[in-house]
């Protein structure tokens, strides 16, 4: 089973990307986790290690997909 982590900061860009994209993922084949970095600040380091440069971003099986620009990861620190 694939693993997808959607990192976001709760901004309107992030919320819209989540609403548009996540329903397209087949949850029968992909475990999906949503991480709000504004509320889960300790996970910022995890996102950076995965290669996330800005949010919203979707990491699927280690591959980072930067969806749009809501905020730089450095701005969330």
C-alpha positions in Angstrom: 0.0 0.0 0.0 1.3 3.5 -0.9 1.7 6.2 1.7 0.6 9.8 1.1 1.2 12.7 3.4 -0.5 16.0 2.7 1.4 18.9 4.4 -0.4 22.2 4.7 -0.6 25.3 6.9 -4.4 25.9 6.9 -4.3 28.9 4.5 -7.0 29.2 1.8 -4.6 27.9 -0.9 -3.9 24.8 1.2 -7.5 24.2 2.1 -8.6 24.4 -1.5 -5.8 22.1 -2.7 -6.8 19.6 -0.1 -10.5 19.8 -1.0 -9.7 19.4 -4.7 -6.9 16.8 -4.6 -7.4 14.4 -1.7 -10.7 12.9 -2.9 -9.0 11.8 -6.1 -6.7 9.4 -4.2 -7.8 5.8 -4.0 -7.8 5.2 -0.2 -8.1 1.5 -0.9 -4.5 1.6 -2.3 -3.1 4.6 -0.5 -2.9 5.5 3.2 -3.5 9.2 3.4 -2.4 11.4 6.3 -3.1 15.1 6.6 -0.6 17.2 8.6 -1.4 20.8 9.5 2.1 22.2 10.2 0.6 25.2 11.9 -0.8 22.9 14.5 1.9 20.2 14.4 5.0 22.4 14.3 7.3 19.5 15.5 6.6 17.8 12.1 8.1 20.7 10.1 11.5 18.9 10.4 9.9 15.8 9.0 8.5 17.7 6.1 11.8 19.3 5.3 13.6 16.0 5.5 11.1 14.6 2.9 12.0 17.5 0.6 9.0 19.8 1.2 10.0 23.4 0.4 6.5 25.0 0.5 3.0 24.1 1.4 0.7 22.8 0.3 2.7 19.7 -0.7 1.8 16.0 -1.1 4.5 13.4 -0.5 3.6 10.1 -2.0 6.0 7.2 -1.4 8.8 9.7 -0.9 8.1 11.8 -4.0 7.2 15.4 -3.2 4.6 17.2 -5.2 4.5 20.9 -4.6 0.9 21.8 -5.5 0.8 25.6 -5.3 2.4 28.3 -3.2 0.7 29.0 0.1 3.7 29.5 2.4 7.4 28.6 2.4 8.4 26.0 4.9 10.9 28.4 6.4 8.0 30.8 7.2 6.3 28.1 9.3 9.2 27.8 11.7 
